[in-house]
Amino acid sequence: MTKTILIATDYSLESLNILKKVLKEKDAKGDETQYNILLVSGYEMGDSIRDLLFTTKSSIFNKIRPQEFVDAYGIIKNKYPHLISKVVCDIFTGSFQRTFNNYVKAENIEEAYYSPAIKSKGNGKFDIASYIKKCKDLQTQEITIEIAKRLPERGRLAEVFVEV
C-alpha cells in the first residue's frame, strides 16, 4: 500500500528534521506502508507577465533550494528505503484555501506535517502551515522540532546526521 504525505518545508536543512522525525516514528511502529513524500513550500510567483510566462519550476528550485538540501534528503531516503517510495520537491503557488484543497485532492495527499519553527520567508517563499491547518481532507500533525542555537554543522550536510 502506498500513501502520499506532505511535509511543509522552506528548503533549509533544519526543515528536514520534520521528515526525519516522521520517518523515525513510522519506523518505530513497524509501519509496512510505502510513502510518496512531497516536500512543499509556498512560492509567490508575482504578477509580472514575463515571470508568469517564462519561469519554470527548475528555475525556481535553482533559486530557493540549495544542493545540500537535495543531498540531505537523498541520505534520509537511503536510511529508510522500506518506508520511502519516492521524494518529490514541489511548490504551491496559490493564494486561496480552495486552491490548496484542490492541490491536496489532485496529489492524493492523506497526511500533512508542519512545524511552527520553520518559517518560509525570503526569495518569494511563504509558509503553507495555515493552509494545512484549515484543510478538512488531511490528517494534519504539528511536529515540534528544536533548533539548537549552537550547532557546528548548521547549514552543512553533516547537519542531517544530528539526531532529532
N, C-alpha and C positions, 0 to 999 in steps of 0.2 A: 504494500500500500504506500502511496506517495501523497504527501501533504505539502502545501506551499505556505511558508511563513514569511512575514515581512519584518525586517529589522530597520528601525529608523536610525539613520546614520548622518554624520556630517563629513564622512570620508577622512576622519582622523584615526590614528591608531588607537586612541582611547575608546572610540566608539565600537571597536571590535571586541571590547570586554563584554558587551551585551551578548554578542554571538557566542563567545567562549562560555559565558555563564549559562546560557540557554542550552547549549550542547552538552555541557558538563552535567546539568540536571537531567536531561533526557537520557544520557548515557548511564547515570547512576540508577535510574528507574528501569534500565534494561529495555528501553524502547526499541522495537523492531522496525519502526516506520522509517522510510527514506524521506528526506526533506529537500524540497526545492527552496532555496533561500534567496529572497530578494532583499538586497541592501539598497534602501531607497532614501534619497534626500530630496527635499523640495528645492526647486530651482525656478527663479523668476526670469522668464525669457525676455521681458521688456516689451516695448510696443513698437520698436523700430521695424519697418517693413524689411529692411535689409537683413537684420538679425533673424527675423522670423523665417525668411526665405532661405538663407544660406548657412544657418547654424545647424550643425549635426550633433548627435549625441556624443560621438567620439571627440569632437572639438570641445564640447562642454566638459567631458571627463578629463581631457588633457589639461583643462584649466582648474578643475576643482578636486581631482582625485590624484594624490601622489602615487608614484610607483611603489613606495614602501607599503602602502595600503593593499595593493594588489598582491604583492609578495606575502604579506602577512595573512591575508585570508586564504591564500594558497597553502600556507603552513597549517592553518587551522583545519582546512578541508582534508589535508593529508593525515591529520591526527584522528579525525572522526570519519573515515571513509564508509563505515557501516551506517552512518546516520545521514550523510550528505549525498544527495543525488547530483545536484548542481548548485552553483552560486552565481547569481546574476546581479550586476550593479545596474541601477535604474534611477531615473529622476522623475519626480512628479511635478508637472508644470501648471497644474490647475490652480484656481483660486476660490473654488466653491466646494462645499461639503458633498454636494451631489456628484461632482466630477470625481472626487476621491472615492465615493461609494461605487461609482461605475468602474473605476480603476480596480478596486478590490474584486468586484464581480468578474471583470474581464480576465484577471490574472488568477482567479480561483484561490484567493488568499483566505486561509482559515484562521490563522493566528497572527498576532502582531505584538511586537515587543519594542519598548522605547525606554529611555532614561531621561529624567529631568536634568541630569548632569551634563548631557550632551546638548549643546546649543548650536544649531546650524546658523551661522552668521557669516557674512562676507562673501565675496565673489558671486553674488546673486543667490546664495543659498538661503532657504528659510526652513524653520522647524515644522515637521508634519505631525508632531505629537498631538496637537489639538484636533486634527482631522481623525487620527487614530482613536482618540478617546470618544469622539462623537459617533463613530461608525457602528451601527447596530448589527452588521453582518459579521463582525470579527470577535474572536476571543482575544481580548487585549490584556496585557500584563505590563505593569511598570517594573522595570529592573533597576534595583539600586546598585550603583557601582561607585566605588570610592576612587577618586583620582588622587593619588599621592602627590603631595606638594613637592616633595623632593624625590625624584626618580632619575638616576643617571642615564637610563635608557630612553627617557622621554623623547618622542619624535623619531626614534630609530627602530629598525626592525627587531632588535632584541627585546623591545617592549612587549611583543606578542608572547614571549615566554614567561612573563611575570604572571604568577597565579592570581586569580580573581577570587 
